[in-house]
Structures are given as structure tokens and as C-alpha cells.
């Protein structure tokens, strides 16, 4: 009888492991390299960005403002990660909103990039956007557990109000489409160039759960995520967010990473990381 009870308990634990697992997700605007940032130029801070990503070793990292030389450097020095994404234009210094993933743990079942415009399948911009903006997404499968998750990463326009409103609508519609194809958990990372109270963010907060607000444990460190490289000034705005689907995820922990070196920050944005349970 005792053996039977033990077997039952082990079965329940195993089933729980199969149908529920946790992932660590990071969103990080690394600040592009092709600008003159003086003492904060990419060549000065790139080792710190690389070390930070390596140390936290998130399952998935959504990068914004990443240019090809930056991506190449990070991948060359972080062998644990695979990469997917495409640039928003064909220009030499075009930015990616790419996704890094732990290639020993996950395989990519599907991936694509679309534009936040009236013609999402074609490179370009619409409405009042200053630049073309994109979303990179993929369906990942855990190699051991076979658990699947959709991961999307984006960077909203910093000028266009209408563009940001439409971008939120397009992303939510895309998530609905993806979940009809594979009804599995969804995670969305990004620099939204918006604060929580902006009207166009309301649909995202209503249809998804934002990680900081919904964390089971108290969020750690700053709420604000944009520091502007101003070490001696207190950051005031959260414009970077991690969202996840409401019905099949639970946010266990959330952290704003305020690491610094020589009284400097690795980027003009703080990376954020969430531990999310997939149901």
C-alpha cells in the first residue's frame, strides 16, 4: 500500500513538472553602437553588457537597438545563446529587435519578423512613425519537457503617438492569431517608449499581464527603466515591459537590474528580468 502511495505521489510530481515549468525572460535595450556617446560608447561598455547577459543567463533575451556588429560580439562571447531576427531595414546599421535563447534548452519550431505598419509583411513605416518598427517572434520548444512558448520582442516608435496605438493593436491581433495556431503560453518583451498610463498601453495591460505589477513576490529594485546614462540622477520612467498571457502563465519574480561600473550604466536602459511559470 505504501509503495502504491509513493508511486502515486511520484506520478503527480512528474506530471506537474511536465505541465508546468519556469522560464527566465529578460528585456534589454542595449543602445545602438553607431552614435557618439562619448564615455558611454558601445566599445567602452560592450564587455559589461556581455557580462551582464552571461551572468543572468535568462532563457530568452529580447534585445532592442541591437545592430549587427553588437549582435555578433555578444554571440561570439556568449556561446550558450542562439539568435533569431532580422533588421528593420536593409541599411548597414539597421536595428534588430532580436531574440537570444539558450540553444541547449530550446529548439525553434517557427520564427518570423513583421513590421508595425499598415503592411506588416513588408519593410516600411506608417502613420506618424519616425522609423520602421518591427516585432520578431518565435515558437520555442523545451528539448527535454517538450513544453512550448511563443516569445515576441519589439521596440515601439519614440515619436508617433498614432503609431504606438496601432502597434499595440497589431501585436494583440498577432498574439490572437498565434494562439489559434498553437494555444500555448505567450511572452512579450520590449521597449515600448511609453509609460503605463499612456492610453495606447491600456489594451496591452488589459489583455496580458505585466510582469512587475503581477509578480507574486515583491518586485526588486527600481520601477523606472530608462536612465539616459545619467548616473547621478534618479530615473523616473518605466518604458520597458515584459508581458505574458493571462490564462496560462504566472509571474513569480520580477527585477530591474541596476548594475553599474565606474559610476556608469551598461546602457541607457536598465534590463528587466522576470521568472515566469508556464502552465
SVG drawing of the C-alpha trace seen along z (x, -y; Angstrom):
<svg xmlns="http://www.w3.org/2000/svg" viewBox="-8 -64 44 66">
<polyline fill="none" stroke="black" stroke-width="0.4" points="0.0,0.0 2.8,-2.3 4.6,-1.6 1.4,-2.4 1.1,-5.7 4.7,-6.6 4.2,-5.8 1.1,-8.0 3.0,-10.9 5.9,-10.5 3.4,-10.4 1.7,-13.6 5.1,-15.3 6.3,-14.2 3.0,-15.3 3.3,-18.6 6.8,-19.0 5.7,-18.2 2.8,-20.6 4.3,-23.4 7.8,-24.9 9.5,-28.2 11.5,-30.4 13.6,-33.5 12.9,-36.3 15.0,-39.4 14.2,-42.6 17.2,-44.8 17.7,-47.9 21.4,-47.8 21.7,-51.2 23.0,-51.2 26.7,-51.4 26.6,-53.9 26.2,-57.0 28.7,-59.2 28.0,-58.6 31.4,-59.7 32.4,-57.8 29.3,-55.6 30.1,-54.4 29.5,-50.8 33.2,-49.9 33.7,-51.1 30.6,-49.3 30.2,-46.2 32.1,-43.9 29.7,-45.0 26.6,-44.2 28.1,-40.9 29.0,-40.0 25.5,-41.0 23.7,-38.8 26.1,-35.9 25.6,-36.2 21.8,-36.3 21.6,-33.6 17.9,-34.1 16.2,-31.5 15.1,-34.3 16.6,-37.7 14.7,-40.3 17.2,-42.9 16.3,-46.3 18.5,-48.7 20.8,-45.9 23.0,-46.4 24.7,-43.5 28.2,-44.2 26.8,-44.2 24.9,-41.0 28.0,-39.3 30.1,-40.4 27.5,-39.2 27.1,-35.8 30.9,-35.4 31.3,-35.9 28.1,-34.1 28.3,-30.6 25.2,-29.5 22.9,-31.6 21.3,-31.2 19.9,-34.1 16.9,-34.9 15.6,-38.0 16.1,-40.3 16.9,-44.1 14.1,-46.6 15.6,-47.9 18.3,-46.9 20.6,-49.8 24.0,-48.8 23.4,-50.0 19.8,-48.9 18.5,-47.9 17.2,-44.5 14.6,-43.6 16.1,-40.2 15.7,-37.3 18.5,-35.4 17.7,-31.9 19.5,-29.2 20.2,-26.8 21.0,-23.8 17.5,-24.0 15.3,-25.1 14.7,-24.4 12.9,-26.9 9.8,-25.5 8.8,-28.6 10.1,-32.2 9.3,-35.4 9.6,-39.2 6.8,-41.6 6.5,-45.4 4.3,-47.6 2.7,-49.3 -0.3,-49.1 1.6,-46.4 3.2,-44.2 4.8,-41.8 6.9,-44.5 9.6,-46.7 8.3,-50.2 6.5,-52.6 3.0,-54.1 1.0,-56.8 3.3,-59.2 6.2,-56.9 9.7,-58.3 11.2,-54.9 10.1,-51.5 9.4,-49.3 9.3,-45.5 8.3,-42.5 10.4,-39.4 8.7,-36.3 9.3,-32.5 7.7,-29.4 10.2,-27.6 10.1,-24.0 11.9,-22.9 14.1,-20.0 13.6,-17.9 10.0,-18.7 8.5,-19.5 6.8,-22.5 6.2,-25.2 6.1,-29.0 5.6,-31.9 8.1,-34.7 7.7,-38.1 10.1,-41.1 9.5,-44.7 10.6,-48.3 7.8,-51.0 8.3,-54.3 9.5,-57.1 7.7,-59.9 4.5,-58.6 1.5,-58.6 -0.8,-57.0 1.9,-54.6 2.2,-53.4 -1.5,-53.0 -1.7,-51.0 1.4,-49.0 -0.3,-47.8 -3.4,-46.8 -1.4,-44.9 0.6,-43.0 -2.5,-41.9 -4.1,-40.7 -1.0,-38.8 -1.0,-37.1 -4.6,-36.0 -3.5,-34.5 -0.5,-32.7 -2.6,-31.3 -5.2,-30.0 -2.3,-28.2 -0.7,-26.9 -2.6,-27.6 0.5,-27.8 1.9,-30.5 2.9,-33.8 5.6,-36.2 6.1,-39.7 9.2,-41.8 10.1,-45.3 11.0,-48.9 7.5,-50.5 8.7,-54.1 5.5,-54.5 4.6,-54.6 1.8,-52.6 -0.6,-55.5 -0.5,-56.2 -3.8,-55.4 -2.5,-53.1 -0.9,-50.9 -4.3,-50.1 -5.2,-47.2 -1.8,-45.5 -2.4,-45.8 -6.0,-44.6 -5.3,-41.6 -2.0,-40.5 -0.4,-40.5 2.5,-42.9 5.3,-41.2 6.1,-43.9 2.5,-44.5 1.6,-40.8 4.7,-39.4 3.8,-37.0 6.8,-38.3 7.6,-41.9 9.5,-43.4 13.1,-44.1 14.9,-47.5 13.8,-50.4 10.5,-50.7 12.0,-53.1 13.9,-51.5 15.2,-54.5 18.3,-56.1 19.7,-58.1 23.2,-57.2 22.7,-59.8 24.2,-58.1 23.7,-60.9 20.0,-61.4 17.2,-59.2 15.4,-57.5 11.7,-58.3 10.0,-56.3 9.4,-52.7 9.2,-52.3 10.4,-48.7 8.0,-45.9 7.6,-42.2 4.0,-40.8 2.7,-37.3 -0.6,-35.6 -3.1,-35.7 -4.6,-32.2 -1.5,-30.0 1.3,-31.9 2.1,-33.2 4.8,-35.7 6.9,-34.5 9.6,-37.2 10.5,-40.5 13.6,-42.5 15.0,-45.7 18.8,-45.2 20.6,-48.4 24.1,-47.1 26.8,-49.7 30.6,-50.0 32.8,-53.0 29.7,-55.1 28.3,-54.3 25.5,-52.1 26.0,-49.4 23.2,-51.0 20.8,-54.0 18.1,-51.5 18.1,-49.1 17.5,-45.5 14.5,-43.8 14.0,-40.2 11.0,-38.1 10.7,-34.5 7.5,-33.2 5.8,-29.9 4.3,-28.3 1.1,-26.3"/>
</svg>
